[in-house]
Amino acid sequence: MFVLGGWVVYWCLRWWYFGHFFPNTYYKKTTDHVPALQKLADLSLAIAPLLVPVLMGIAICVAWYRRTAASRTSSLADLPV
């Protein structure tokens, strides 16, 4: 209960001192007048380096799965009936 009260006092003092409830970075990010397509292009440029290893991992897993599935199918065909 004391922690919550301290937290409320901290935020009220911060609001009074700075004149804004949220940090400056919040207002900078939300009041930017950049078109949505430009934001999407910027986001894709930031995410692209992270997607390359993920997509390579998925491709390797799919290739490995197909290879093991094919070997299981061919080994089942060799069994006498």
QUICOR-V700314 format. One record per residue. N is the residue number from 1. RES is the residue in three letters. PHI is phi in whole degrees, 0 to 359 (999 if undefined). PSI is psi as a letter, one per 20 degrees, with the letter a starting at -180 (999 if undefined). NEAR is the number of other ideal C-beta (glycine too) atoms within 12 Angstrom. Layout:
((N:RES:PHI:PSI:NEAR) (N:RES:PHI:PSI:NEAR))
This chain:
((1:MET:999:h:7) (2:PHE:293:h:8) (3:VAL:295:g:9) (4:LEU:296:g:10) (5:GLY:296:g:11) (6:GLY:295:h:12) (7:TRP:294:g:13) (8:VAL:295:g:14) (9:VAL:298:g:14) (10:TYR:302:g:14) (11:TRP:292:h:18) (12:CYS:293:g:14) (13:LEU:295:h:14) (14:ARG:297:g:17) (15:TRP:297:g:15) (16:TRP:294:g:12) (17:TYR:288:g:11) (18:PHE:274:h:15) (19:GLY:85:i:11) (20:HIS:226:q:17) (21:PHE:286:g:15) (22:PHE:270:r:16) (23:PRO:296:r:14) (24:ASN:300:h:14) (25:THR:296:h:11) (26:TYR:297:g:13) (27:TYR:291:h:14) (28:LYS:295:g:13) (29:LYS:284:h:12) (30:THR:266:i:14) (31:THR:256:j:12) (32:ASP:284:p:14) (33:HIS:260:m:9) (34:VAL:253:p:15) (35:PRO:301:q:10) (36:ALA:299:h:11) (37:LEU:294:h:10) (38:GLN:292:h:13) (39:LYS:296:h:16) (40:LEU:294:g:13) (41:ALA:295:g:14) (42:ASP:296:g:15) (43:LEU:295:g:15) (44:SER:294:h:14) (45:LEU:293:h:13) (46:ALA:283:h:12) (47:ILE:273:h:15) (48:ALA:307:g:14) (49:PRO:297:h:11) (50:LEU:280:h:14) (51:LEU:283:h:16) (52:VAL:300:g:12) (53:PRO:296:h:13) (54:VAL:295:g:14) (55:LEU:294:h:15) (56:MET:294:g:13) (57:GLY:297:g:14) (58:ILE:296:g:14) (59:ALA:296:g:15) (60:ILE:294:g:14) (61:CYS:295:g:14) (62:VAL:294:g:14) (63:ALA:297:g:14) (64:TRP:294:g:14) (65:TYR:296:g:14) (66:ARG:297:h:14) (67:ARG:294:g:14) (68:THR:288:h:14) (69:ALA:293:h:14) (70:ALA:292:h:14) (71:SER:290:h:14) (72:ARG:293:h:14) (73:THR:293:g:13) (74:SER:290:h:12) (75:SER:287:h:11) (76:LEU:289:h:12) (77:ALA:289:h:11) (78:ASP:278:i:10) (79:LEU:288:p:9) (80:PRO:287:q:5) (81:VAL:258:999:5))
